[in-house]
Amino acid sequence: TSDVEFQYFESIFQSNVNILDYCIDRGINTNIVDDDGLTGLHHAAIRGSVPMMTVLLASRRTEINKTDPQKLTALMYACMYRNWECVKYLLQKGANPNLVNDKLQTALHMACVQNSVRCAFELIHKGAKLNVRDAFDNSPLSIAVTNTASMTMSKYLLRKGASATSTKQFPLFLECVLNCTDPNRLRIIQLLLDNDVDIYCLHPISKRNCLHYVAITGYLPAALYLTRLGEANLDVGDLTNRTPQDIAWDHHNWEVYNYFMRRIKSRWARDIVERDILADVYNSVDSKRHVQFNK
């Protein structure tokens, strides 16, 4: 490494604009990389230094979308470190919000991982795609609802047009139910159902519904809520013909099992009462007809 290259990276680490200007005047290639494959612009994004970015991007030679060995851009690094002012500046200067890294993740994926609504706002404002999936089949919304369980981010993405019902190998709603172990995650399930998710949807392979997954977790508040909205799910057998009650029994989740059984018995009782009422009505009608006929 030459003395000028050493001074160049030192100026960025120290946020020294004067030395950076000196290096650029000496003809330094602003796209050179350090031993980790990072450019000066990458480091400026990591450090959240808009002034350093301003100097670097004033040079026409600086490639704003240049990637490191993991195909990460400066914009992605700015999102990873929640440096929303850098995100805004890079986008204003033409950074592409829809490039993907070696895991097919976009800058919006990273903003959601870090739960930075401000970064997400800037990205979406500049045309970031909402429903793109990474190599692990995760969309920005699926990260917000399952990984970080952020109600604010989830609401924002849905309001901007993210799909809660798009096809996924593991349906997003069911994945949320499987991860639901606290009131906050239950509120996110309610949010998804408010956005046209089908409570009766099935896993494409196991053929399990939401109550099968509640039976696995044993989280009673979710069982209460989801059963009230979709009681018919209690009757559904999965690929091996096991009902939610069977799954709850297998996992020793007795509270959920007992609740399911009470609902089933209550429904049986209702069915018997309704059947008896209908029988009385029919008998009454038949009796009146018989009397009228005899007259």
Contacts in CASP RR format, 6 or more apart in sequence:
PFRMAT RR
TARGET T0000
AUTHOR 0000-0000-0000
METHOD contacts of the structure
MODEL  1
TSDVEFQYFESIFQSNVNILDYCIDRGINTNIVDDDGLTGLHHAAIRGSV
PMMTVLLASRRTEINKTDPQKLTALMYACMYRNWECVKYLLQKGANPNLV
NDKLQTALHMACVQNSVRCAFELIHKGAKLNVRDAFDNSPLSIAVTNTAS
MTMSKYLLRKGASATSTKQFPLFLECVLNCTDPNRLRIIQLLLDNDVDIY
CLHPISKRNCLHYVAITGYLPAALYLTRLGEANLDVGDLTNRTPQDIAWD
HHNWEVYNYFMRRIKSRWARDIVERDILADVYNSVDSKRHVQFNK
4 23 0 8 1.000
4 26 0 8 1.000
4 27 0 8 1.000
4 28 0 8 1.000
5 28 0 8 1.000
5 32 0 8 1.000
7 19 0 8 1.000
7 22 0 8 1.000
7 23 0 8 1.000
8 20 0 8 1.000
8 23 0 8 1.000
8 28 0 8 1.000
8 32 0 8 1.000
8 40 0 8 1.000
9 34 0 8 1.000
9 40 0 8 1.000
9 43 0 8 1.000
10 16 0 8 1.000
10 19 0 8 1.000
11 17 0 8 1.000
11 18 0 8 1.000
11 19 0 8 1.000
11 20 0 8 1.000
11 22 0 8 1.000
11 23 0 8 1.000
12 20 0 8 1.000
12 40 0 8 1.000
12 43 0 8 1.000
12 44 0 8 1.000
12 47 0 8 1.000
12 49 0 8 1.000
12 52 0 8 1.000
13 43 0 8 1.000
13 47 0 8 1.000
15 47 0 8 1.000
15 49 0 8 1.000
15 51 0 8 1.000
15 52 0 8 1.000
17 51 0 8 1.000
17 52 0 8 1.000
17 55 0 8 1.000
20 52 0 8 1.000
20 55 0 8 1.000
20 56 0 8 1.000
21 55 0 8 1.000
24 30 0 8 1.000
24 55 0 8 1.000
24 59 0 8 1.000
29 61 0 8 1.000
30 39 0 8 1.000
30 40 0 8 1.000
30 41 0 8 1.000
30 56 0 8 1.000
30 59 0 8 1.000
30 61 0 8 1.000
30 62 0 8 1.000
31 39 0 8 1.000
31 61 0 8 1.000
31 62 0 8 1.000
31 63 0 8 1.000
31 66 0 8 1.000
32 39 0 8 1.000
33 39 0 8 1.000
33 68 0 8 1.000
34 40 0 8 1.000
34 43 0 8 1.000
36 68 0 8 1.000
36 69 0 8 1.000
37 68 0 8 1.000
37 69 0 8 1.000
38 68 0 8 1.000
39 63 0 8 1.000
39 66 0 8 1.000
39 68 0 8 1.000
39 74 0 8 1.000
40 52 0 8 1.000
40 56 0 8 1.000
41 53 0 8 1.000
41 56 0 8 1.000
41 57 0 8 1.000
41 62 0 8 1.000
41 64 0 8 1.000
41 66 0 8 1.000
41 74 0 8 1.000
42 66 0 8 1.000
42 68 0 8 1.000
42 72 0 8 1.000
42 73 0 8 1.000
42 74 0 8 1.000
42 77 0 8 1.000
44 52 0 8 1.000
44 53 0 8 1.000
44 56 0 8 1.000
44 74 0 8 1.000
44 86 0 8 1.000
45 53 0 8 1.000
45 74 0 8 1.000
45 75 0 8 1.000
45 77 0 8 1.000
45 78 0 8 1.000
45 81 0 8 1.000
45 83 0 8 1.000
45 86 0 8 1.000
45 90 0 8 1.000
46 77 0 8 1.000
46 78 0 8 1.000
46 80 0 8 1.000
46 81 0 8 1.000
46 83 0 8 1.000
47 83 0 8 1.000
48 78 0 8 1.000
48 81 0 8 1.000
48 83 0 8 1.000
48 85 0 8 1.000
48 86 0 8 1.000
49 86 0 8 1.000
50 85 0 8 1.000
50 86 0 8 1.000
50 89 0 8 1.000
53 74 0 8 1.000
53 86 0 8 1.000
53 89 0 8 1.000
53 90 0 8 1.000
53 93 0 8 1.000
54 89 0 8 1.000
56 62 0 8 1.000
57 64 0 8 1.000
57 93 0 8 1.000
64 73 0 8 1.000
64 74 0 8 1.000
64 90 0 8 1.000
64 93 0 8 1.000
64 94 0 8 1.000
64 95 0 8 1.000
65 73 0 8 1.000
65 75 0 8 1.000
65 95 0 8 1.000
65 96 0 8 1.000
65 99 0 8 1.000
66 73 0 8 1.000
66 74 0 8 1.000
67 73 0 8 1.000
67 99 0 8 1.000
67 101 0 8 1.000
70 101 0 8 1.000
70 102 0 8 1.000
71 99 0 8 1.000
71 100 0 8 1.000
71 101 0 8 1.000
71 102 0 8 1.000
72 80 0 8 1.000
72 101 0 8 1.000
73 95 0 8 1.000
73 96 0 8 1.000
73 99 0 8 1.000
73 107 0 8 1.000
74 86 0 8 1.000
74 90 0 8 1.000
74 95 0 8 1.000
75 87 0 8 1.000
75 90 0 8 1.000
75 91 0 8 1.000
75 95 0 8 1.000
75 96 0 8 1.000
75 97 0 8 1.000
75 99 0 8 1.000
75 107 0 8 1.000
76 99 0 8 1.000
76 101 0 8 1.000
76 105 0 8 1.000
76 106 0 8 1.000
76 107 0 8 1.000
76 110 0 8 1.000
78 84 0 8 1.000
78 86 0 8 1.000
78 87 0 8 1.000
78 90 0 8 1.000
78 107 0 8 1.000
78 119 0 8 1.000
79 87 0 8 1.000
79 107 0 8 1.000
79 108 0 8 1.000
79 110 0 8 1.000
79 111 0 8 1.000
79 114 0 8 1.000
79 116 0 8 1.000
79 119 0 8 1.000
79 123 0 8 1.000
80 110 0 8 1.000
80 113 0 8 1.000
80 114 0 8 1.000
81 114 0 8 1.000
82 114 0 8 1.000
82 116 0 8 1.000
82 119 0 8 1.000
83 119 0 8 1.000
84 116 0 8 1.000
84 118 0 8 1.000
84 119 0 8 1.000
84 122 0 8 1.000
87 107 0 8 1.000
87 111 0 8 1.000
87 118 0 8 1.000
87 119 0 8 1.000
87 122 0 8 1.000
87 123 0 8 1.000
88 122 0 8 1.000
91 97 0 8 1.000
91 122 0 8 1.000
91 123 0 8 1.000
91 125 0 8 1.000
91 126 0 8 1.000
97 106 0 8 1.000
97 107 0 8 1.000
97 108 0 8 1.000
97 123 0 8 1.000
97 126 0 8 1.000
97 127 0 8 1.000
97 128 0 8 1.000
98 106 0 8 1.000
98 127 0 8 1.000
98 128 0 8 1.000
98 129 0 8 1.000
98 132 0 8 1.000
99 106 0 8 1.000
99 107 0 8 1.000
100 106 0 8 1.000
100 132 0 8 1.000
100 134 0 8 1.000
103 134 0 8 1.000
103 135 0 8 1.000
103 136 0 8 1.000
104 132 0 8 1.000
104 133 0 8 1.000
104 134 0 8 1.000
104 135 0 8 1.000
105 134 0 8 1.000
105 135 0 8 1.000
106 128 0 8 1.000
106 129 0 8 1.000
106 132 0 8 1.000
106 134 0 8 1.000
106 140 0 8 1.000
107 119 0 8 1.000
107 123 0 8 1.000
107 128 0 8 1.000
108 120 0 8 1.000
108 123 0 8 1.000
108 124 0 8 1.000
108 128 0 8 1.000
108 129 0 8 1.000
108 130 0 8 1.000
108 132 0 8 1.000
108 140 0 8 1.000
109 132 0 8 1.000
109 134 0 8 1.000
109 138 0 8 1.000
109 140 0 8 1.000
109 143 0 8 1.000
111 119 0 8 1.000
111 120 0 8 1.000
111 123 0 8 1.000
111 140 0 8 1.000
112 120 0 8 1.000
112 140 0 8 1.000
112 141 0 8 1.000
112 143 0 8 1.000
112 144 0 8 1.000
112 147 0 8 1.000
112 148 0 8 1.000
112 150 0 8 1.000
112 153 0 8 1.000
112 157 0 8 1.000
113 143 0 8 1.000
113 147 0 8 1.000
113 148 0 8 1.000
115 144 0 8 1.000
115 148 0 8 1.000
115 150 0 8 1.000
115 153 0 8 1.000
117 152 0 8 1.000
117 153 0 8 1.000
117 156 0 8 1.000
120 128 0 8 1.000
120 140 0 8 1.000
120 153 0 8 1.000
120 156 0 8 1.000
120 157 0 8 1.000
121 156 0 8 1.000
124 130 0 8 1.000
124 160 0 8 1.000
130 139 0 8 1.000
130 140 0 8 1.000
130 141 0 8 1.000
130 157 0 8 1.000
130 160 0 8 1.000
130 161 0 8 1.000
130 162 0 8 1.000
130 163 0 8 1.000
131 139 0 8 1.000
131 141 0 8 1.000
131 162 0 8 1.000
131 163 0 8 1.000
131 166 0 8 1.000
132 139 0 8 1.000
132 140 0 8 1.000
133 139 0 8 1.000
133 168 0 8 1.000
137 168 0 8 1.000
137 169 0 8 1.000
137 170 0 8 1.000
138 147 0 8 1.000
139 162 0 8 1.000
139 163 0 8 1.000
139 166 0 8 1.000
139 168 0 8 1.000
139 172 0 8 1.000
140 157 0 8 1.000
140 162 0 8 1.000
141 154 0 8 1.000
141 157 0 8 1.000
141 158 0 8 1.000
141 162 0 8 1.000
141 163 0 8 1.000
141 164 0 8 1.000
141 172 0 8 1.000
142 168 0 8 1.000
142 172 0 8 1.000
142 175 0 8 1.000
144 150 0 8 1.000
144 153 0 8 1.000
144 154 0 8 1.000
144 157 0 8 1.000
145 154 0 8 1.000
145 172 0 8 1.000
145 176 0 8 1.000
145 188 0 8 1.000
145 191 0 8 1.000
145 192 0 8 1.000
146 172 0 8 1.000
146 175 0 8 1.000
146 176 0 8 1.000
146 179 0 8 1.000
149 179 0 8 1.000
149 184 0 8 1.000
149 185 0 8 1.000
149 188 0 8 1.000
151 184 0 8 1.000
151 187 0 8 1.000
151 188 0 8 1.000
151 191 0 8 1.000
154 188 0 8 1.000
154 191 0 8 1.000
155 191 0 8 1.000
158 164 0 8 1.000
158 191 0 8 1.000
158 195 0 8 1.000
164 172 0 8 1.000
164 173 0 8 1.000
164 192 0 8 1.000
164 195 0 8 1.000
164 196 0 8 1.000
164 197 0 8 1.000
165 172 0 8 1.000
165 195 0 8 1.000
165 196 0 8 1.000
165 197 0 8 1.000
165 198 0 8 1.000
166 172 0 8 1.000
168 175 0 8 1.000
169 204 0 8 1.000
170 203 0 8 1.000
171 201 0 8 1.000
171 203 0 8 1.000
171 204 0 8 1.000
172 192 0 8 1.000
172 197 0 8 1.000
173 189 0 8 1.000
173 192 0 8 1.000
173 193 0 8 1.000
173 197 0 8 1.000
173 198 0 8 1.000
173 199 0 8 1.000
173 201 0 8 1.000
173 210 0 8 1.000
174 201 0 8 1.000
174 203 0 8 1.000
174 208 0 8 1.000
174 209 0 8 1.000
174 210 0 8 1.000
174 213 0 8 1.000
176 185 0 8 1.000
176 188 0 8 1.000
176 189 0 8 1.000
176 192 0 8 1.000
177 189 0 8 1.000
177 210 0 8 1.000
177 213 0 8 1.000
177 214 0 8 1.000
177 217 0 8 1.000
177 222 0 8 1.000
177 226 0 8 1.000
178 213 0 8 1.000
178 216 0 8 1.000
178 217 0 8 1.000
179 185 0 8 1.000
180 186 0 8 1.000
180 188 0 8 1.000
180 189 0 8 1.000
180 214 0 8 1.000
180 217 0 8 1.000
180 219 0 8 1.000
180 222 0 8 1.000
181 217 0 8 1.000
181 219 0 8 1.000
183 221 0 8 1.000
186 219 0 8 1.000
186 221 0 8 1.000
186 222 0 8 1.000
186 225 0 8 1.000
189 222 0 8 1.000
189 225 0 8 1.000
189 226 0 8 1.000
190 225 0 8 1.000
193 199 0 8 1.000
193 229 0 8 1.000
199 210 0 8 1.000
199 226 0 8 1.000
199 229 0 8 1.000
199 230 0 8 1.000
199 233 0 8 1.000
200 209 0 8 1.000
200 230 0 8 1.000
200 232 0 8 1.000
200 233 0 8 1.000
201 209 0 8 1.000
201 210 0 8 1.000
202 208 0 8 1.000
202 209 0 8 1.000
202 236 0 8 1.000
203 209 0 8 1.000
205 239 0 8 1.000
206 212 0 8 1.000
206 238 0 8 1.000
206 239 0 8 1.000
207 236 0 8 1.000
207 237 0 8 1.000
207 238 0 8 1.000
207 239 0 8 1.000
208 238 0 8 1.000
208 239 0 8 1.000
208 247 0 8 1.000
209 233 0 8 1.000
209 236 0 8 1.000
209 244 0 8 1.000
210 226 0 8 1.000
210 233 0 8 1.000
211 223 0 8 1.000
211 226 0 8 1.000
211 227 0 8 1.000
211 230 0 8 1.000
211 233 0 8 1.000
211 234 0 8 1.000
211 236 0 8 1.000
211 244 0 8 1.000
211 260 0 8 1.000
212 236 0 8 1.000
212 238 0 8 1.000
212 242 0 8 1.000
212 244 0 8 1.000
212 247 0 8 1.000
214 222 0 8 1.000
214 223 0 8 1.000
214 226 0 8 1.000
214 244 0 8 1.000
214 256 0 8 1.000
215 223 0 8 1.000
215 244 0 8 1.000
215 245 0 8 1.000
215 247 0 8 1.000
215 248 0 8 1.000
215 251 0 8 1.000
215 253 0 8 1.000
215 256 0 8 1.000
215 257 0 8 1.000
215 260 0 8 1.000
216 247 0 8 1.000
216 251 0 8 1.000
216 253 0 8 1.000
217 253 0 8 1.000
218 248 0 8 1.000
218 251 0 8 1.000
218 253 0 8 1.000
218 255 0 8 1.000
218 256 0 8 1.000
219 256 0 8 1.000
220 255 0 8 1.000
220 256 0 8 1.000
220 259 0 8 1.000
223 256 0 8 1.000
223 259 0 8 1.000
223 260 0 8 1.000
224 259 0 8 1.000
226 233 0 8 1.000
227 233 0 8 1.000
227 234 0 8 1.000
227 259 0 8 1.000
227 260 0 8 1.000
227 263 0 8 1.000
231 263 0 8 1.000
231 267 0 8 1.000
233 244 0 8 1.000
234 243 0 8 1.000
234 244 0 8 1.000
234 245 0 8 1.000
234 260 0 8 1.000
234 263 0 8 1.000
234 264 0 8 1.000
235 243 0 8 1.000
236 243 0 8 1.000
236 244 0 8 1.000
237 243 0 8 1.000
238 247 0 8 1.000
242 250 0 8 1.000
244 260 0 8 1.000
245 257 0 8 1.000
245 260 0 8 1.000
245 261 0 8 1.000
245 264 0 8 1.000
248 254 0 8 1.000
248 256 0 8 1.000
248 257 0 8 1.000
248 260 0 8 1.000
249 257 0 8 1.000
END
